Amino acid sequence: MAVGTTHHTIVSTQSHLWNCKNSRLDETTTKVGLVSIRSSSPGNRKLGLVCSSGSKSSIIDPVQLPSSGKGYHSPKRSSESSLILIRHGESMWNEKNLFTGCVDVPLTPTGVEEAIEAGKRICNIPIDVIFTSAMIRAQMTAMLAMMQHRRKKVPIITHKESEQPHSWSQIYSEHTRKQYVPVITAWQLNERMYGELQGLNKQETAERFGKEQVHEWRRSYEMPPPNGESLAMCADRAVTYFKDQVVPQLIAGKLVMVVAHANSLRSIIMHLDKLTSQEVISLELSTGIPMLYIFKEGEFLRRGSPAGPSEASVYAYTKNLAQYRQKLDSMVQ
């Protein structure tokens, strides 16, 4: 599917500019300019994950976002925002090649390293609120990633499952409240429930039921595995939650990170990139790779994955991110 995006000259600064078409960094010492590009990705596409929506950071002043007559709307929001989506790092059952689904297993040492590397890639991008699934591998990834952030804000899981844990976890210091990032967990962002396949070895399952049958269970949009969820069923809960809970945060001026799973994130990206049920089948997401979207004038624009903590490329995609990077540099020095 062809994807067209439009970029504009945004800031005068020395930086590295990410060339999406040729997958390289081009250095510029004058105005950072991003021109209109078109790209198509036939066959399997390997993506990391990130998204965005109208917002401001705790450093950047809000700007009025004009109504475009389409997309998401709010009477008051900033001109642009960013959202980071990350698939959790390698889990212990990923390593063993087992169907994991909704079984709650932790990360491997490799998964820990992937989460740390993801954090380094986004260490200069502002984050106001984090959404994760209810599963430990996603929460571990979010926490380890935030430990790499240059602002050194503390990620704290919010507990609102009942009145008592919510009241007992209140923070009474105004200074401390300014130095933390709330982490909201939601089962709706959990991995697709694989039913009777959970815990089975993928290779042995393919030998038992046939590769074509197992491939259909894993990649068909409508067909669920035995007593499990189809991707369509997973998309229904994940995208609904994204629209109801995540988008309002972005519109309200919050910069958001979502850490979840292959299928819940595939569902969200299907929604953001307007993929068909056939196109999403070939969408593959690597563990621990963040992807950035910019939300501007009611539209989500995919920007790829940040290159690394020493590169200015991703922050030059918008004026707000470039200004945030400059202020962050001045604060840390």
Contacts in CASP RR format, 6 or more apart in sequence:
PFRMAT RR
TARGET T0000
AUTHOR 0000-0000-0000
METHOD contacts of the structure
MODEL  1
MAVGTTHHTIVSTQSHLWNCKNSRLDETTTKVGLVSIRSSSPGNRKLGLV
CSSGSKSSIIDPVQLPSSGKGYHSPKRSSESSLILIRHGESMWNEKNLFT
GCVDVPLTPTGVEEAIEAGKRICNIPIDVIFTSAMIRAQMTAMLAMMQHR
RKKVPIITHKESEQPHSWSQIYSEHTRKQYVPVITAWQLNERMYGELQGL
NKQETAERFGKEQVHEWRRSYEMPPPNGESLAMCADRAVTYFKDQVVPQL
IAGKLVMVVAHANSLRSIIMHLDKLTSQEVISLELSTGIPMLYIFKEGEF
LRRGSPAGPSEASVYAYTKNLAQYRQKLDSMVQ
1 40 0 8 1.000
1 41 0 8 1.000
1 273 0 8 1.000
1 275 0 8 1.000
1 276 0 8 1.000
1 279 0 8 1.000
2 38 0 8 1.000
2 39 0 8 1.000
2 40 0 8 1.000
3 38 0 8 1.000
3 39 0 8 1.000
3 40 0 8 1.000
3 41 0 8 1.000
3 273 0 8 1.000
3 302 0 8 1.000
4 36 0 8 1.000
4 37 0 8 1.000
4 38 0 8 1.000
4 39 0 8 1.000
5 36 0 8 1.000
5 37 0 8 1.000
5 38 0 8 1.000
5 301 0 8 1.000
5 302 0 8 1.000
5 303 0 8 1.000
6 36 0 8 1.000
6 301 0 8 1.000
7 33 0 8 1.000
7 34 0 8 1.000
7 35 0 8 1.000
7 36 0 8 1.000
7 37 0 8 1.000
7 317 0 8 1.000
8 33 0 8 1.000
8 34 0 8 1.000
9 31 0 8 1.000
9 32 0 8 1.000
9 33 0 8 1.000
9 34 0 8 1.000
10 31 0 8 1.000
10 32 0 8 1.000
10 33 0 8 1.000
10 34 0 8 1.000
10 316 0 8 1.000
10 317 0 8 1.000
10 318 0 8 1.000
10 319 0 8 1.000
10 322 0 8 1.000
11 31 0 8 1.000
11 32 0 8 1.000
11 316 0 8 1.000
11 319 0 8 1.000
11 322 0 8 1.000
11 323 0 8 1.000
12 30 0 8 1.000
12 31 0 8 1.000
12 32 0 8 1.000
13 32 0 8 1.000
13 312 0 8 1.000
13 316 0 8 1.000
13 322 0 8 1.000
13 326 0 8 1.000
14 27 0 8 1.000
14 28 0 8 1.000
14 29 0 8 1.000
14 312 0 8 1.000
15 27 0 8 1.000
15 28 0 8 1.000
15 32 0 8 1.000
15 312 0 8 1.000
15 313 0 8 1.000
15 315 0 8 1.000
15 316 0 8 1.000
15 322 0 8 1.000
16 25 0 8 1.000
16 26 0 8 1.000
16 27 0 8 1.000
16 28 0 8 1.000
16 307 0 8 1.000
16 311 0 8 1.000
16 312 0 8 1.000
16 313 0 8 1.000
16 316 0 8 1.000
17 25 0 8 1.000
17 26 0 8 1.000
17 27 0 8 1.000
17 28 0 8 1.000
17 32 0 8 1.000
17 33 0 8 1.000
17 34 0 8 1.000
17 313 0 8 1.000
17 316 0 8 1.000
18 24 0 8 1.000
18 25 0 8 1.000
18 26 0 8 1.000
18 304 0 8 1.000
18 307 0 8 1.000
18 311 0 8 1.000
18 313 0 8 1.000
18 314 0 8 1.000
18 317 0 8 1.000
19 25 0 8 1.000
19 26 0 8 1.000
20 37 0 8 1.000
20 39 0 8 1.000
20 303 0 8 1.000
20 304 0 8 1.000
21 37 0 8 1.000
21 39 0 8 1.000
25 307 0 8 1.000
25 311 0 8 1.000
25 313 0 8 1.000
32 316 0 8 1.000
32 322 0 8 1.000
33 316 0 8 1.000
34 316 0 8 1.000
34 317 0 8 1.000
43 282 0 8 1.000
44 282 0 8 1.000
44 283 0 8 1.000
44 284 0 8 1.000
45 282 0 8 1.000
45 283 0 8 1.000
45 284 0 8 1.000
46 284 0 8 1.000
46 285 0 8 1.000
46 286 0 8 1.000
47 269 0 8 1.000
47 283 0 8 1.000
47 284 0 8 1.000
47 285 0 8 1.000
47 286 0 8 1.000
47 289 0 8 1.000
47 291 0 8 1.000
47 304 0 8 1.000
48 85 0 8 1.000
48 86 0 8 1.000
48 87 0 8 1.000
48 285 0 8 1.000
48 286 0 8 1.000
48 288 0 8 1.000
48 289 0 8 1.000
48 290 0 8 1.000
48 291 0 8 1.000
48 304 0 8 1.000
48 305 0 8 1.000
49 84 0 8 1.000
49 85 0 8 1.000
49 86 0 8 1.000
49 87 0 8 1.000
49 258 0 8 1.000
49 265 0 8 1.000
49 269 0 8 1.000
49 285 0 8 1.000
49 289 0 8 1.000
49 290 0 8 1.000
49 291 0 8 1.000
50 82 0 8 1.000
50 83 0 8 1.000
50 84 0 8 1.000
50 85 0 8 1.000
50 86 0 8 1.000
50 290 0 8 1.000
50 291 0 8 1.000
50 292 0 8 1.000
50 293 0 8 1.000
50 303 0 8 1.000
50 304 0 8 1.000
50 305 0 8 1.000
51 83 0 8 1.000
51 84 0 8 1.000
51 85 0 8 1.000
51 256 0 8 1.000
51 258 0 8 1.000
51 268 0 8 1.000
51 269 0 8 1.000
51 272 0 8 1.000
51 291 0 8 1.000
51 292 0 8 1.000
51 293 0 8 1.000
51 295 0 8 1.000
51 300 0 8 1.000
52 80 0 8 1.000
52 81 0 8 1.000
52 82 0 8 1.000
52 83 0 8 1.000
52 84 0 8 1.000
52 250 0 8 1.000
52 255 0 8 1.000
52 256 0 8 1.000
52 292 0 8 1.000
52 293 0 8 1.000
52 294 0 8 1.000
52 295 0 8 1.000
52 300 0 8 1.000
53 72 0 8 1.000
53 81 0 8 1.000
53 83 0 8 1.000
53 246 0 8 1.000
53 247 0 8 1.000
53 249 0 8 1.000
53 250 0 8 1.000
53 251 0 8 1.000
53 256 0 8 1.000
53 295 0 8 1.000
53 300 0 8 1.000
54 65 0 8 1.000
54 72 0 8 1.000
54 77 0 8 1.000
54 78 0 8 1.000
54 79 0 8 1.000
54 80 0 8 1.000
54 81 0 8 1.000
54 250 0 8 1.000
54 251 0 8 1.000
54 253 0 8 1.000
54 295 0 8 1.000
54 296 0 8 1.000
55 62 0 8 1.000
55 77 0 8 1.000
55 78 0 8 1.000
55 80 0 8 1.000
55 81 0 8 1.000
55 82 0 8 1.000
55 128 0 8 1.000
55 249 0 8 1.000
55 250 0 8 1.000
55 251 0 8 1.000
55 252 0 8 1.000
55 253 0 8 1.000
55 254 0 8 1.000
55 255 0 8 1.000
55 256 0 8 1.000
55 295 0 8 1.000
56 62 0 8 1.000
56 63 0 8 1.000
56 78 0 8 1.000
56 81 0 8 1.000
56 253 0 8 1.000
56 255 0 8 1.000
56 320 0 8 1.000
57 126 0 8 1.000
57 128 0 8 1.000
57 255 0 8 1.000
57 320 0 8 1.000
57 324 0 8 1.000
58 126 0 8 1.000
58 128 0 8 1.000
58 178 0 8 1.000
59 126 0 8 1.000
59 323 0 8 1.000
59 324 0 8 1.000
59 327 0 8 1.000
59 328 0 8 1.000
60 78 0 8 1.000
60 126 0 8 1.000
60 320 0 8 1.000
60 323 0 8 1.000
60 324 0 8 1.000
62 77 0 8 1.000
62 78 0 8 1.000
62 253 0 8 1.000
63 78 0 8 1.000
63 79 0 8 1.000
63 80 0 8 1.000
64 76 0 8 1.000
64 77 0 8 1.000
64 78 0 8 1.000
64 79 0 8 1.000
65 74 0 8 1.000
65 77 0 8 1.000
65 78 0 8 1.000
65 79 0 8 1.000
65 80 0 8 1.000
65 296 0 8 1.000
65 297 0 8 1.000
65 298 0 8 1.000
66 297 0 8 1.000
67 73 0 8 1.000
68 297 0 8 1.000
68 298 0 8 1.000
68 299 0 8 1.000
69 298 0 8 1.000
70 298 0 8 1.000
70 299 0 8 1.000
71 298 0 8 1.000
71 299 0 8 1.000
72 247 0 8 1.000
72 250 0 8 1.000
72 251 0 8 1.000
72 295 0 8 1.000
72 298 0 8 1.000
73 298 0 8 1.000
74 251 0 8 1.000
74 252 0 8 1.000
77 251 0 8 1.000
77 252 0 8 1.000
77 253 0 8 1.000
78 253 0 8 1.000
78 320 0 8 1.000
79 296 0 8 1.000
79 297 0 8 1.000
79 320 0 8 1.000
80 294 0 8 1.000
80 295 0 8 1.000
80 296 0 8 1.000
80 318 0 8 1.000
80 320 0 8 1.000
81 250 0 8 1.000
81 253 0 8 1.000
81 254 0 8 1.000
81 255 0 8 1.000
81 256 0 8 1.000
81 294 0 8 1.000
81 295 0 8 1.000
81 296 0 8 1.000
82 125 0 8 1.000
82 126 0 8 1.000
82 255 0 8 1.000
82 292 0 8 1.000
82 293 0 8 1.000
82 294 0 8 1.000
82 295 0 8 1.000
82 318 0 8 1.000
82 321 0 8 1.000
83 246 0 8 1.000
83 250 0 8 1.000
83 255 0 8 1.000
83 256 0 8 1.000
83 257 0 8 1.000
83 258 0 8 1.000
83 292 0 8 1.000
83 293 0 8 1.000
83 295 0 8 1.000
84 122 0 8 1.000
84 125 0 8 1.000
84 127 0 8 1.000
84 256 0 8 1.000
84 257 0 8 1.000
84 258 0 8 1.000
84 290 0 8 1.000
84 291 0 8 1.000
84 292 0 8 1.000
85 257 0 8 1.000
85 258 0 8 1.000
85 259 0 8 1.000
85 260 0 8 1.000
85 265 0 8 1.000
85 268 0 8 1.000
85 269 0 8 1.000
85 290 0 8 1.000
85 291 0 8 1.000
85 293 0 8 1.000
86 118 0 8 1.000
86 141 0 8 1.000
86 142 0 8 1.000
86 145 0 8 1.000
86 257 0 8 1.000
86 258 0 8 1.000
86 259 0 8 1.000
86 260 0 8 1.000
86 288 0 8 1.000
86 289 0 8 1.000
86 290 0 8 1.000
86 291 0 8 1.000
87 259 0 8 1.000
87 260 0 8 1.000
87 261 0 8 1.000
87 262 0 8 1.000
87 265 0 8 1.000
87 285 0 8 1.000
87 286 0 8 1.000
87 287 0 8 1.000
87 288 0 8 1.000
87 289 0 8 1.000
88 107 0 8 1.000
88 111 0 8 1.000
88 115 0 8 1.000
88 135 0 8 1.000
88 137 0 8 1.000
88 138 0 8 1.000
88 140 0 8 1.000
88 141 0 8 1.000
88 259 0 8 1.000
88 260 0 8 1.000
88 261 0 8 1.000
88 287 0 8 1.000
88 288 0 8 1.000
89 107 0 8 1.000
89 110 0 8 1.000
89 111 0 8 1.000
89 112 0 8 1.000
89 114 0 8 1.000
89 115 0 8 1.000
89 118 0 8 1.000
89 137 0 8 1.000
89 141 0 8 1.000
89 287 0 8 1.000
89 288 0 8 1.000
90 107 0 8 1.000
90 108 0 8 1.000
90 110 0 8 1.000
90 111 0 8 1.000
90 114 0 8 1.000
90 287 0 8 1.000
91 100 0 8 1.000
91 105 0 8 1.000
91 106 0 8 1.000
91 107 0 8 1.000
91 108 0 8 1.000
91 111 0 8 1.000
91 137 0 8 1.000
92 105 0 8 1.000
92 106 0 8 1.000
92 107 0 8 1.000
92 108 0 8 1.000
93 99 0 8 1.000
93 100 0 8 1.000
93 103 0 8 1.000
93 105 0 8 1.000
93 199 0 8 1.000
94 100 0 8 1.000
94 108 0 8 1.000
94 287 0 8 1.000
95 108 0 8 1.000
95 110 0 8 1.000
96 201 0 8 1.000
97 201 0 8 1.000
97 202 0 8 1.000
97 203 0 8 1.000
98 199 0 8 1.000
98 200 0 8 1.000
98 201 0 8 1.000
98 202 0 8 1.000
99 194 0 8 1.000
99 197 0 8 1.000
99 198 0 8 1.000
99 199 0 8 1.000
99 200 0 8 1.000
99 202 0 8 1.000
99 205 0 8 1.000
100 191 0 8 1.000
100 194 0 8 1.000
100 198 0 8 1.000
100 199 0 8 1.000
101 190 0 8 1.000
101 191 0 8 1.000
101 192 0 8 1.000
101 193 0 8 1.000
101 194 0 8 1.000
101 195 0 8 1.000
101 198 0 8 1.000
101 261 0 8 1.000
102 135 0 8 1.000
102 190 0 8 1.000
102 191 0 8 1.000
102 192 0 8 1.000
102 193 0 8 1.000
102 194 0 8 1.000
102 198 0 8 1.000
103 198 0 8 1.000
103 199 0 8 1.000
104 135 0 8 1.000
104 136 0 8 1.000
104 137 0 8 1.000
105 136 0 8 1.000
105 137 0 8 1.000
106 136 0 8 1.000
106 137 0 8 1.000
106 140 0 8 1.000
107 115 0 8 1.000
107 137 0 8 1.000
107 140 0 8 1.000
107 141 0 8 1.000
111 141 0 8 1.000
111 287 0 8 1.000
111 288 0 8 1.000
112 140 0 8 1.000
112 144 0 8 1.000
114 141 0 8 1.000
114 287 0 8 1.000
114 288 0 8 1.000
115 140 0 8 1.000
115 141 0 8 1.000
115 142 0 8 1.000
115 144 0 8 1.000
115 145 0 8 1.000
115 288 0 8 1.000
116 144 0 8 1.000
116 145 0 8 1.000
116 147 0 8 1.000
116 148 0 8 1.000
117 288 0 8 1.000
118 141 0 8 1.000
118 145 0 8 1.000
118 288 0 8 1.000
118 289 0 8 1.000
118 290 0 8 1.000
119 144 0 8 1.000
119 145 0 8 1.000
119 146 0 8 1.000
119 147 0 8 1.000
119 148 0 8 1.000
119 149 0 8 1.000
119 290 0 8 1.000
120 148 0 8 1.000
120 308 0 8 1.000
120 309 0 8 1.000
121 290 0 8 1.000
121 305 0 8 1.000
121 306 0 8 1.000
121 307 0 8 1.000
121 308 0 8 1.000
121 309 0 8 1.000
122 145 0 8 1.000
122 148 0 8 1.000
122 149 0 8 1.000
122 257 0 8 1.000
122 290 0 8 1.000
122 306 0 8 1.000
123 148 0 8 1.000
123 149 0 8 1.000
123 150 0 8 1.000
123 309 0 8 1.000
124 150 0 8 1.000
124 309 0 8 1.000
124 315 0 8 1.000
124 324 0 8 1.000
124 325 0 8 1.000
124 328 0 8 1.000
125 255 0 8 1.000
125 292 0 8 1.000
125 306 0 8 1.000
125 314 0 8 1.000
125 315 0 8 1.000
125 321 0 8 1.000
125 324 0 8 1.000
126 151 0 8 1.000
126 255 0 8 1.000
126 321 0 8 1.000
126 324 0 8 1.000
127 146 0 8 1.000
127 149 0 8 1.000
127 153 0 8 1.000
127 181 0 8 1.000
127 255 0 8 1.000
127 256 0 8 1.000
127 257 0 8 1.000
128 181 0 8 1.000
128 249 0 8 1.000
128 253 0 8 1.000
128 254 0 8 1.000
128 255 0 8 1.000
128 256 0 8 1.000
129 181 0 8 1.000
129 182 0 8 1.000
129 183 0 8 1.000
129 184 0 8 1.000
129 249 0 8 1.000
129 254 0 8 1.000
129 255 0 8 1.000
129 256 0 8 1.000
129 257 0 8 1.000
130 142 0 8 1.000
130 146 0 8 1.000
130 155 0 8 1.000
130 181 0 8 1.000
130 182 0 8 1.000
130 183 0 8 1.000
130 184 0 8 1.000
130 256 0 8 1.000
130 257 0 8 1.000
130 258 0 8 1.000
130 259 0 8 1.000
131 183 0 8 1.000
131 184 0 8 1.000
131 185 0 8 1.000
131 186 0 8 1.000
131 189 0 8 1.000
131 245 0 8 1.000
131 246 0 8 1.000
131 256 0 8 1.000
131 257 0 8 1.000
131 258 0 8 1.000
131 259 0 8 1.000
131 260 0 8 1.000
132 138 0 8 1.000
132 139 0 8 1.000
132 141 0 8 1.000
132 142 0 8 1.000
132 183 0 8 1.000
132 184 0 8 1.000
132 185 0 8 1.000
132 186 0 8 1.000
132 189 0 8 1.000
132 258 0 8 1.000
132 259 0 8 1.000
132 260 0 8 1.000
133 139 0 8 1.000
133 185 0 8 1.000
133 186 0 8 1.000
133 187 0 8 1.000
133 189 0 8 1.000
133 190 0 8 1.000
133 191 0 8 1.000
133 259 0 8 1.000
133 260 0 8 1.000
133 261 0 8 1.000
133 264 0 8 1.000
134 185 0 8 1.000
134 186 0 8 1.000
134 187 0 8 1.000
134 189 0 8 1.000
134 190 0 8 1.000
135 190 0 8 1.000
135 191 0 8 1.000
135 261 0 8 1.000
138 189 0 8 1.000
138 259 0 8 1.000
138 260 0 8 1.000
138 261 0 8 1.000
139 157 0 8 1.000
139 183 0 8 1.000
139 185 0 8 1.000
139 259 0 8 1.000
141 259 0 8 1.000
141 288 0 8 1.000
142 155 0 8 1.000
142 183 0 8 1.000
142 257 0 8 1.000
142 259 0 8 1.000
143 155 0 8 1.000
143 183 0 8 1.000
145 257 0 8 1.000
145 259 0 8 1.000
145 290 0 8 1.000
146 153 0 8 1.000
146 155 0 8 1.000
146 181 0 8 1.000
148 309 0 8 1.000
150 328 0 8 1.000
150 332 0 8 1.000
151 328 0 8 1.000
152 179 0 8 1.000
153 179 0 8 1.000
153 180 0 8 1.000
153 181 0 8 1.000
154 179 0 8 1.000
154 180 0 8 1.000
154 181 0 8 1.000
155 180 0 8 1.000
155 181 0 8 1.000
155 183 0 8 1.000
156 171 0 8 1.000
156 180 0 8 1.000
156 181 0 8 1.000
156 182 0 8 1.000
156 183 0 8 1.000
157 183 0 8 1.000
157 185 0 8 1.000
158 166 0 8 1.000
158 169 0 8 1.000
158 182 0 8 1.000
158 183 0 8 1.000
158 184 0 8 1.000
158 185 0 8 1.000
159 165 0 8 1.000
159 166 0 8 1.000
159 168 0 8 1.000
159 169 0 8 1.000
160 166 0 8 1.000
171 177 0 8 1.000
171 180 0 8 1.000
184 245 0 8 1.000
186 241 0 8 1.000
186 245 0 8 1.000
188 237 0 8 1.000
188 238 0 8 1.000
188 240 0 8 1.000
188 241 0 8 1.000
188 264 0 8 1.000
189 238 0 8 1.000
189 241 0 8 1.000
189 258 0 8 1.000
189 260 0 8 1.000
189 261 0 8 1.000
189 264 0 8 1.000
190 260 0 8 1.000
190 261 0 8 1.000
190 264 0 8 1.000
191 234 0 8 1.000
191 260 0 8 1.000
191 261 0 8 1.000
191 262 0 8 1.000
191 263 0 8 1.000
191 264 0 8 1.000
192 228 0 8 1.000
192 229 0 8 1.000
192 230 0 8 1.000
192 231 0 8 1.000
192 233 0 8 1.000
192 234 0 8 1.000
192 261 0 8 1.000
192 263 0 8 1.000
192 264 0 8 1.000
193 228 0 8 1.000
193 229 0 8 1.000
193 234 0 8 1.000
194 225 0 8 1.000
194 228 0 8 1.000
194 229 0 8 1.000
195 224 0 8 1.000
195 225 0 8 1.000
195 226 0 8 1.000
195 227 0 8 1.000
195 228 0 8 1.000
195 229 0 8 1.000
196 225 0 8 1.000
196 226 0 8 1.000
196 227 0 8 1.000
196 228 0 8 1.000
197 205 0 8 1.000
197 217 0 8 1.000
197 225 0 8 1.000
197 226 0 8 1.000
197 228 0 8 1.000
202 214 0 8 1.000
205 214 0 8 1.000
206 214 0 8 1.000
206 215 0 8 1.000
216 223 0 8 1.000
217 223 0 8 1.000
217 224 0 8 1.000
217 225 0 8 1.000
218 225 0 8 1.000
219 231 0 8 1.000
219 281 0 8 1.000
220 230 0 8 1.000
220 231 0 8 1.000
220 281 0 8 1.000
221 230 0 8 1.000
221 231 0 8 1.000
221 232 0 8 1.000
221 277 0 8 1.000
221 278 0 8 1.000
221 280 0 8 1.000
221 281 0 8 1.000
222 230 0 8 1.000
222 231 0 8 1.000
222 232 0 8 1.000
222 277 0 8 1.000
223 230 0 8 1.000
224 230 0 8 1.000
224 233 0 8 1.000
231 263 0 8 1.000
231 266 0 8 1.000
231 267 0 8 1.000
231 280 0 8 1.000
232 277 0 8 1.000
234 263 0 8 1.000
234 264 0 8 1.000
234 267 0 8 1.000
235 267 0 8 1.000
235 270 0 8 1.000
235 271 0 8 1.000
238 260 0 8 1.000
238 263 0 8 1.000
238 264 0 8 1.000
238 265 0 8 1.000
238 267 0 8 1.000
238 268 0 8 1.000
239 267 0 8 1.000
239 268 0 8 1.000
239 270 0 8 1.000
239 271 0 8 1.000
242 258 0 8 1.000
242 268 0 8 1.000
242 271 0 8 1.000
246 256 0 8 1.000
246 258 0 8 1.000
249 256 0 8 1.000
250 256 0 8 1.000
250 295 0 8 1.000
258 265 0 8 1.000
258 268 0 8 1.000
260 268 0 8 1.000
262 285 0 8 1.000
265 285 0 8 1.000
266 280 0 8 1.000
266 283 0 8 1.000
266 285 0 8 1.000
267 280 0 8 1.000
269 275 0 8 1.000
269 280 0 8 1.000
269 283 0 8 1.000
269 285 0 8 1.000
270 277 0 8 1.000
270 279 0 8 1.000
270 280 0 8 1.000
270 283 0 8 1.000
272 293 0 8 1.000
272 300 0 8 1.000
272 302 0 8 1.000
273 300 0 8 1.000
273 302 0 8 1.000
275 283 0 8 1.000
289 305 0 8 1.000
290 305 0 8 1.000
290 306 0 8 1.000
291 302 0 8 1.000
291 303 0 8 1.000
291 304 0 8 1.000
291 305 0 8 1.000
292 302 0 8 1.000
292 303 0 8 1.000
292 304 0 8 1.000
292 305 0 8 1.000
292 306 0 8 1.000
292 314 0 8 1.000
292 317 0 8 1.000
293 300 0 8 1.000
293 301 0 8 1.000
293 302 0 8 1.000
293 303 0 8 1.000
294 300 0 8 1.000
294 301 0 8 1.000
294 303 0 8 1.000
294 317 0 8 1.000
294 318 0 8 1.000
295 301 0 8 1.000
296 318 0 8 1.000
303 314 0 8 1.000
303 317 0 8 1.000
306 313 0 8 1.000
306 314 0 8 1.000
307 313 0 8 1.000
307 314 0 8 1.000
312 322 0 8 1.000
312 325 0 8 1.000
314 321 0 8 1.000
315 321 0 8 1.000
315 322 0 8 1.000
315 324 0 8 1.000
315 325 0 8 1.000
316 322 0 8 1.000
END
